[in-house]
Amino acid sequence: MSLNKRVKVLVATVLGAVLVGSVVHVFMLAHKRIDTLKDKGSAEGGQTQWTTNVRANEALEQNAQRVSTYQLVPGSGVEDPEITRIPMVAIPEGTFWMGEDGPLANDDEKPAAQIQLHAYNIDIWPVTNRAYRAFIVATGYPYPPNWKNGTYPEGSANQPATFVNWKNASDFCVWAGKRLPTEAEWERAARGDQDRRVYPWGDTWDRQRGNADYQVGHQTDVDAYPEGASPWGVLDMSGNVWEWCGNDHYPYEGNTQPIQDYDANFYSLDFSTPGGIAVAEVHKAQGVRYKVLRGGSWKSSILSARVSQRNPTFPKYASDFMGFRCASDGVPEVPESAHKESNP
């Protein structure tokens, strides 16, 4: 690709992000995240790609405006048949290793520490298109911009619901009588309590256990990789779609990075440079925090699919590689399969 084409595509990508008041994370918090840039949009496509990005971003902005004041009745969807179809795994009170200190770790994953959590429940897999449609039908909630005629793409009923921002995900969970998991809850469900494994099944990536790095080229069903289950029996936690967590992006206790490093980045374009080349400038928004995505996606590298990887993202942002699952407090009856150990 020529330099001029690359510059045009960079400008298109950044402008597209500005249109939704969000940001495409061209500049990551740590240099080791460079492999995940595939998540942020392709550099191919020229004018066609730019036009598509503008239309998609306009749809996302309209969606965000429509749901900004949307009122839901908490728990009103608890008995919906599609909600009861999503099993929850019960995880008892206990201690696990959170974070990472090894050579693959980004700065915001450090330091690793033992964390105690109360008992909680977490969905066995991400919320599917079929379940998200039940939410829309029951509440009149706006459907994602990639849906047509009020329904998801053909053949994707059992795939994760995507093009949902943080509020969309949170609203669904509230309607279902649940909530988004915290990062700690998510990581414990993915890693288990016994060790500091890199992936839910062990320390080595296995293409038969997860969908990442464009190995399939698209999303897969939420139960497509049963051998990729975590020690708790939770599925689809490495790859397929990034998953929203409930909390803001803050440093872990004992992290030595300046707190200002965790302020959100905003980008502006300077068109006054010699030769007319637009330059993107990064600005910190003091005290403004990202939300956090976990788990990697079908587009991202296998490094992003590590259970300790954190992906700070603006809560208004949504894409075809971002989904979610829900959690809740307390422990219902624990099925025998809930604590099975996956085979490394």
Secondary structure as the mmCIF struct_conf table of DSSP 4:
data_model
#
loop_
_struct_conf.conf_type_id
_struct_conf.id
_struct_conf.beg_label_comp_id
_struct_conf.beg_label_asym_id
_struct_conf.beg_label_seq_id
_struct_conf.end_label_comp_id
_struct_conf.end_label_asym_id
_struct_conf.end_label_seq_id
HELX_RH_AL_P HELX_RH_AL_P1 LEU A 3 LEU A 19
TURN_TY1_P TURN_TY1_P1 VAL A 20 GLY A 21
BEND BEND1 SER A 22 SER A 22
BEND BEND2 VAL A 26 PHE A 27
BEND BEND3 LEU A 29 ALA A 30
HELX_RH_3T_P HELX_RH_3T_P1 HIS A 31 LYS A 40
BEND BEND4 ALA A 43 ALA A 43
HELX_RH_AL_P HELX_RH_AL_P2 GLY A 46 VAL A 67
TURN_TY1_P TURN_TY1_P2 SER A 68 THR A 69
TURN_TY1_P TURN_TY1_P3 PRO A 74 GLU A 79
HELX_RH_AL_P HELX_RH_AL_P3 PRO A 81 THR A 84
TURN_TY1_P TURN_TY1_P4 ARG A 85 ARG A 85
BEND BEND5 ILE A 86 ILE A 86
STRN STRN1 MET A 88 ILE A 91
BEND BEND6 GLU A 93 GLU A 93
STRN STRN2 GLY A 94 MET A 98
BEND BEND7 GLY A 99 GLY A 99
BEND BEND8 GLY A 102 GLY A 102
TURN_TY1_P TURN_TY1_P5 PRO A 103 LEU A 104
HELX_RH_3T_P HELX_RH_3T_P2 ASP A 107 GLU A 109
HELX_LH_PP_P HELX_LH_PP_P1 LYS A 110 LYS A 110
BEND BEND9 PRO A 111 PRO A 111
HELX_LH_PP_P HELX_LH_PP_P2 ALA A 112 ALA A 112
STRN STRN3 ALA A 113 LEU A 117
STRN STRN4 TYR A 120 ASP A 123
BEND BEND10 ILE A 124 TRP A 125
HELX_LH_PP_P HELX_LH_PP_P3 PRO A 126 VAL A 127
STRN STRN5 THR A 128 THR A 128
HELX_RH_AL_P HELX_RH_AL_P4 ASN A 129 THR A 139
HELX_LH_PP_P HELX_LH_PP_P4 TYR A 141 PRO A 144
TURN_TY1_P TURN_TY1_P6 PRO A 145 ASN A 146
STRN STRN6 LYS A 148 LYS A 148
TURN_TY1_P TURN_TY1_P7 ASN A 149 GLY A 150
STRN STRN7 THR A 151 THR A 151
HELX_LH_PP_P HELX_LH_PP_P5 TYR A 152 PRO A 153
TURN_TY1_P TURN_TY1_P8 GLU A 154 GLY A 155
TURN_TY1_P TURN_TY1_P9 ALA A 157 ASN A 158
BEND BEND11 GLN A 159 GLN A 159
STRN STRN8 PRO A 160 PRO A 160
HELX_LH_PP_P HELX_LH_PP_P6 ALA A 161 ALA A 161
BEND BEND12 PHE A 163 PHE A 163
HELX_RH_AL_P HELX_RH_AL_P5 TRP A 166 TRP A 175
TURN_TY1_P TURN_TY1_P10 ALA A 176 GLY A 177
STRN STRN9 ARG A 179 ARG A 179
HELX_LH_PP_P HELX_LH_PP_P7 LEU A 180 THR A 182
HELX_RH_AL_P HELX_RH_AL_P6 GLU A 183 ARG A 191
BEND BEND13 ASP A 193 GLN A 194
BEND BEND14 VAL A 198 VAL A 198
STRN STRN10 TYR A 199 TYR A 199
TURN_TY1_P TURN_TY1_P11 PRO A 200 TRP A 201
STRN STRN11 GLY A 202 GLY A 202
BEND BEND15 ASP A 203 THR A 204
TURN_TY1_P TURN_TY1_P12 ARG A 207 ARG A 209
STRN STRN12 ASN A 211 ASN A 211
TURN_TY1_P TURN_TY1_P13 ASP A 213 TYR A 214
BEND BEND16 GLN A 215 HIS A 218
TURN_TY1_P TURN_TY1_P14 VAL A 222 ASP A 223
BEND BEND17 ALA A 224 ALA A 224
HELX_RH_3T_P HELX_RH_3T_P3 PRO A 226 GLY A 228
TURN_TY1_P TURN_TY1_P15 PRO A 231 TRP A 232
BEND BEND18 SER A 238 SER A 238
STRN STRN13 GLY A 239 GLY A 239
BEND BEND19 ASN A 240 VAL A 241
STRN STRN14 TRP A 242 ASP A 248
HELX_LH_PP_P HELX_LH_PP_P8 PRO A 251 TYR A 252
TURN_TY1_P TURN_TY1_P16 GLU A 253 GLY A 254
BEND BEND20 GLN A 257 GLN A 257
HELX_RH_3T_P HELX_RH_3T_P4 ILE A 259 TYR A 262
BEND BEND21 ASP A 263 ASP A 263
STRN STRN15 ALA A 264 ASP A 270
BEND BEND22 THR A 273 THR A 273
HELX_RH_3T_P HELX_RH_3T_P5 PRO A 274 GLY A 276
STRN STRN16 VAL A 279 ALA A 285
TURN_TY1_P TURN_TY1_P17 GLN A 286 GLY A 287
STRN STRN17 LYS A 291 ARG A 294
BEND BEND23 GLY A 295 GLY A 295
BEND BEND24 TRP A 298 SER A 300
TURN_TY1_P TURN_TY1_P18 ILE A 302 ALA A 305
BEND BEND25 ARG A 306 ARG A 306
TURN_TY1_P TURN_TY1_P19 VAL A 307 SER A 308
STRN STRN18 ASN A 311 THR A 313
TURN_TY1_P TURN_TY1_P20 PRO A 315 LYS A 316
TURN_TY1_P TURN_TY1_P21 ASP A 320 PHE A 321
STRN STRN19 MET A 322 GLY A 323
STRN STRN20 ALA A 327 ASP A 329
BEND BEND26 GLY A 330 GLY A 330
HELX_LH_PP_P HELX_LH_PP_P9 GLU A 333 PRO A 335
HELX_RH_3T_P HELX_RH_3T_P6 GLU A 336 HIS A 339
HELX_LH_PP_P HELX_LH_PP_P10 LYS A 340 ASN A 343
#
